[in-house]
Amino acid sequence: MDQGNNSRVAEFVLLGLSSSWELQYFFFVLFNFLYITIVLGNLLIVLTVVSEPALHTPMYIMLSNLSVLDVFLATYATPKMMHDFLHEPKTISFAGCMAQIFLLHVFAGGEMLLLVAMAYDRYVAICKPLHYATIMNLCKCTCLVVGSWVTGVMHSLSQLAFTVNLPFCGPNIVDSYYCDLTLVIKLACTDTYIPEVLMLLDSGLMGVISFLLLLISYTVILVTVRRHSSVGMAKARNTLTAHIIVVILFFGPCIFIYAWPFSNFPVNKVLSVFSTVFTPILNPIIYTLRNKEVKSAMHKLKTRYVSSRLLSHCLSQDHNC
């Protein structure tokens, strides 16, 4: 308990994913591998898009921003979780807990809206191809991307505003590997009905509107694609499939968790891990394996890197190359 303020705990205790040391050692190795893969895979996409002029289009600019969000989404809690696998007790300061809540809602909210922007981009490209260059110009693309980030920040601030001022005087045990807002609110030493309703209205409304917009967009796109059988539409169908898979992976766990927001089911931990670890690692795999342009750009990037290394080696050895 914070001696300077008897109404607020100084730290929270996280129960983590498991109490078994054998499992925790296994998880430490597993999540270290997954986290490194997430960071390297998504940064490779960002580097590929930035370095290849042919990919400086709205679709790939949004894809690179999705990769950045995925890296951040995996980083807000995963390093702390890996540290806790090897240490006891698993504690986090009050400020650190609030920071986790803030960062989670910034990145998750931003990604939610970015997926809507990507769906709009595909809608214009497939349903109004002749007007695509005019409608989805660089200015509008920038506005959509920046708007996703800004809305994510505003959404997170609204969630944090009513949480940080709640009186937390104990207990301070959170049955998760990170500060889950739905669990933290329940620890407040006051009636949490109003904060719970505000949280549901904020996150729930944002999630439902985003999901409905995605559902409408992809329904219209699928109807348009089915009416055409050209090579261009076949390519659009492949891109569309990748987008839909990403949407299902992202919204599926969120919908389940927020359907029963204040009930702590054991499966919630698994779904949280899926959202923050497995979805960010699957996104680059889905987009790169199903996208010839990205794979081609990555091959060019690799070729340039190998050539520059060979040239540097030749110059350092003073060979006549």
JOFENDA-V93468 format. One record per pair of residues at least 12 apart in sequence whose C-alpha atoms are under 6 Angstrom apart, sorted by sequence separation. I is the first residue (numbers start at 0). J is the second residue. D is the distance in Angstrom with one decimal. If there is no record, write none. Layout:
i->I j->J d->D
i->I j->J d->D
//
This chain:
i->45 j->63 d->4.8
i->252 j->270 d->5.3
i->167 j->187 d->4.7
i->166 j->187 d->5.6
i->167 j->188 d->5.6
i->166 j->188 d->5.6
i->41 j->66 d->4.9
i->38 j->70 d->5.7
i->72 j->106 d->5.7
i->113 j->147 d->5.5
i->112 j->147 d->5.3
i->68 j->106 d->5.9
i->109 j->147 d->4.9
i->109 j->148 d->5.0
i->109 j->151 d->4.3
i->108 j->151 d->4.5
i->105 j->151 d->4.4
i->105 j->152 d->4.9
i->105 j->155 d->5.3
i->104 j->155 d->4.9
i->27 j->81 d->5.5
i->101 j->155 d->5.4
i->23 j->84 d->5.1
i->13 j->89 d->5.3
i->12 j->89 d->5.7
i->13 j->90 d->5.8
i->12 j->90 d->4.4
i->11 j->90 d->5.6
i->11 j->91 d->5.3
i->181 j->261 d->5.7
i->10 j->91 d->5.4
i->10 j->92 d->4.1
i->96 j->178 d->5.5
i->10 j->93 d->4.8
i->57 j->140 d->5.6
i->9 j->93 d->5.6
i->115 j->213 d->5.8
i->122 j->220 d->5.9
i->7 j->166 d->5.8
i->8 j->167 d->5.7
i->6 j->166 d->5.6
i->7 j->167 d->4.6
i->8 j->168 d->5.4
i->11 j->171 d->4.9
i->12 j->172 d->4.8
i->13 j->173 d->5.0
i->14 j->174 d->5.0
i->15 j->175 d->5.0
i->16 j->176 d->6.0
i->7 j->168 d->4.9
i->11 j->172 d->5.9
i->12 j->173 d->6.0
i->14 j->175 d->5.6
i->15 j->176 d->3.9
i->6 j->168 d->4.9
i->13 j->175 d->5.9
i->13 j->176 d->5.7
i->73 j->275 d->5.0
i->72 j->275 d->5.8
i->73 j->276 d->5.6
i->69 j->279 d->4.9
i->37 j->280 d->4.9
i->47 j->297 d->5.9
//
